[in-house]
């Protein structure tokens, strides 16, 4: 149960990171700091949250990132990993990272991220071992985040709507509910 909760938080952290990546790419003529609605769909892995919609406040996201950076120790170099980043005409971005545990990385995986002005795809393949059988295991996860426009009137900045319609206040610090598939 704890492991599934951790995966849920990792998924939500990915959503926040993606919001930061997409920050500053709002469709003209919106102000760059105006809240916006994004939809995230994640497939693969142990947690399928279905599509969730979040009203993202870019200014609050930047403040949270600054606070995290101010409290975190300096990042260590990515041992055993290679990265490539390529900006495309029109502002799109292609990013790849491959890490190999045999070369000192914490885990072995390959991630590809494609981002345009209002759309982000992240594909990750994690290579490891089944905790019960010890057999080699590859977990594939795909995350698709689309920036939809203005937040609806029933969703305030910092709130997320799950696929069953439940609205969660992400800024409250309250524990997030565990999806029924994880009970």
C-alpha positions as CSV (number, residue, x, y, z in Angstrom):
1,X,0.0,0.0,0.0
2,X,2.8,2.4,0.9
3,X,4.6,1.7,-2.4
4,X,1.4,2.5,-4.4
5,X,1.0,5.8,-2.4
6,X,4.5,6.7,-3.3
7,X,3.8,6.0,-7.0
8,X,0.7,8.2,-6.8
9,X,2.8,11.0,-5.4
10,X,5.4,10.5,-8.1
11,X,2.7,10.8,-10.7
12,X,1.4,14.0,-9.2
13,X,5.0,15.3,-8.9
14,X,5.3,14.6,-12.7
15,X,2.2,16.6,-13.3
16,X,3.7,19.5,-11.3
17,X,7.0,19.3,-13.1
18,X,5.2,19.2,-16.5
19,X,3.2,22.2,-15.5
20,X,6.5,24.0,-14.8
21,X,7.8,22.8,-18.2
22,X,4.7,24.1,-19.9
23,X,4.7,27.3,-17.9
24,X,5.3,30.4,-20.0
25,X,3.8,28.7,-23.1
26,X,0.3,29.9,-22.7
27,X,-1.7,30.5,-25.9
28,X,-1.6,34.2,-27.0
29,X,-2.9,36.6,-25.8
30,X,-3.2,35.2,-22.2
31,X,-0.9,36.7,-19.6
32,X,2.0,34.3,-18.8
33,X,1.0,34.2,-15.1
34,X,-2.7,33.6,-15.7
35,X,-4.0,30.2,-14.3
36,X,-4.8,27.6,-16.9
37,X,-6.5,24.2,-17.1
38,X,-4.5,21.2,-17.9
39,X,-5.5,17.5,-18.4
40,X,-3.1,14.7,-17.6
41,X,-3.6,11.1,-18.6
42,X,-1.2,8.4,-17.4
43,X,-1.1,4.9,-18.7
44,X,1.1,2.0,-17.6
45,X,2.6,1.2,-14.2
46,X,0.7,0.4,-11.0
47,X,-1.3,3.7,-10.8
48,X,-3.9,4.6,-13.5
49,X,-5.4,7.8,-12.4
50,X,-7.3,8.2,-15.6
51,X,-7.6,11.7,-16.9
52,X,-7.2,14.3,-14.2
53,X,-7.7,18.1,-14.7
54,X,-5.8,20.6,-12.7
55,X,-6.2,24.4,-12.5
56,X,-2.5,25.4,-12.6
57,X,-1.3,28.7,-11.2
58,X,2.1,29.4,-12.8
59,X,3.2,31.9,-10.2
60,X,2.5,29.5,-7.4
61,X,4.3,26.7,-9.2
62,X,7.4,28.9,-9.6
63,X,7.3,29.8,-5.9
64,X,7.0,26.1,-4.9
65,X,10.0,25.3,-7.2
66,X,12.0,28.1,-5.7
67,X,11.2,27.0,-2.2
68,X,12.2,23.4,-3.0
69,X,15.5,24.5,-4.5
70,X,16.3,26.7,-1.5
71,X,15.7,23.8,0.9
72,X,17.3,21.0,-1.2
73,X,21.0,20.2,-1.2
74,X,22.9,20.9,-4.4
75,X,22.0,18.2,-7.0
76,X,24.6,15.5,-7.6
77,X,25.7,14.9,-11.1
78,X,23.7,12.2,-12.9
79,X,26.1,9.3,-12.6
80,X,25.5,6.6,-15.2
81,X,23.1,8.8,-17.3
82,X,23.2,10.5,-20.6
83,X,20.9,13.3,-21.7
84,X,20.1,15.1,-24.9
85,X,18.0,18.2,-25.4
86,X,17.0,19.6,-28.7
87,X,14.8,22.7,-29.3
88,X,12.8,22.8,-32.5
89,X,11.4,25.7,-34.5
90,X,8.2,27.1,-33.0
91,X,9.3,26.4,-29.5
92,X,8.9,22.6,-29.3
93,X,11.4,20.6,-27.3
94,X,12.7,17.0,-27.5
95,X,14.5,15.6,-24.4
96,X,15.9,12.1,-23.8
97,X,17.6,10.6,-20.8
98,X,19.0,7.1,-20.4
99,X,20.4,5.8,-17.1
100,X,22.1,2.5,-16.5
101,X,22.4,1.0,-13.1
102,X,25.4,-1.0,-14.2
103,X,27.2,2.4,-14.8
104,X,26.3,3.8,-11.3
105,X,22.8,5.2,-11.8
106,X,20.2,4.6,-9.1
107,X,18.0,2.7,-11.6
108,X,18.0,1.8,-15.3
109,X,15.5,3.6,-17.5
110,X,15.0,5.5,-20.7
111,X,12.8,8.6,-20.9
112,X,11.7,10.5,-24.0
113,X,9.8,13.8,-23.6
114,X,8.3,15.8,-26.5
115,X,6.8,19.2,-25.7
116,X,5.0,21.7,-27.8
117,X,3.3,25.0,-26.8
118,X,0.3,23.3,-25.3
119,X,1.0,19.6,-25.4
120,X,3.5,17.3,-23.6
121,X,4.2,13.6,-23.9
122,X,6.5,11.7,-21.6
123,X,7.4,8.0,-22.3
124,X,9.4,6.1,-19.7
125,X,10.7,2.6,-19.7
126,X,12.1,1.4,-16.3
127,X,14.1,-1.8,-16.2
128,X,14.3,-3.6,-13.0
129,X,13.3,-6.8,-11.2
130,X,10.0,-8.1,-10.0
131,X,10.1,-7.8,-6.1
132,X,8.4,-11.1,-5.6
133,X,10.0,-13.4,-8.2
134,X,13.2,-11.6,-8.9
135,X,12.6,-12.0,-12.7
136,X,13.6,-9.1,-15.0
137,X,10.8,-6.6,-15.4
138,X,10.2,-3.6,-17.6
139,X,7.6,-1.1,-16.7
140,X,6.3,1.3,-19.4
141,X,4.5,4.5,-18.5
142,X,3.1,7.1,-20.8
143,X,2.0,10.5,-19.6
144,X,0.1,13.0,-21.9
145,X,-0.5,16.5,-20.6
146,X,-2.6,19.0,-22.6
147,X,-3.1,22.6,-21.8
148,X,-6.8,23.3,-22.4
149,X,-7.2,27.0,-21.7
150,X,-9.0,28.9,-18.9
151,X,-9.9,27.1,-15.7
152,X,-13.6,26.4,-15.3
153,X,-15.5,28.3,-12.6
154,X,-15.8,25.2,-10.4
155,X,-12.0,24.6,-10.3
156,X,-9.8,27.1,-8.6
157,X,-6.0,27.5,-8.9
158,X,-4.3,24.7,-7.0
159,X,-7.3,22.2,-7.4
160,X,-7.4,18.9,-9.2
161,X,-10.5,17.0,-10.4
162,X,-10.1,13.2,-10.6
163,X,-11.7,11.0,-13.2
164,X,-14.7,10.4,-10.8
165,X,-15.3,14.1,-10.3
166,X,-13.8,14.5,-6.9
167,X,-12.0,17.9,-6.4
168,X,-8.8,17.8,-4.4
169,X,-7.2,21.0,-3.0
170,X,-3.5,20.3,-3.7
171,X,-2.3,23.4,-1.8
172,X,-4.0,22.2,1.5
173,X,-1.2,19.7,2.3
174,X,-3.9,17.2,3.2
175,X,-3.2,13.6,2.2
176,X,-4.4,12.6,-1.2
177,X,-7.0,9.9,-1.5
178,X,-5.8,6.6,-2.8
179,X,-7.6,5.5,-5.9
180,X,-9.9,2.5,-5.4
181,X,-7.6,0.3,-7.6
182,X,-4.9,0.5,-4.9
183,X,-7.0,-0.6,-1.9
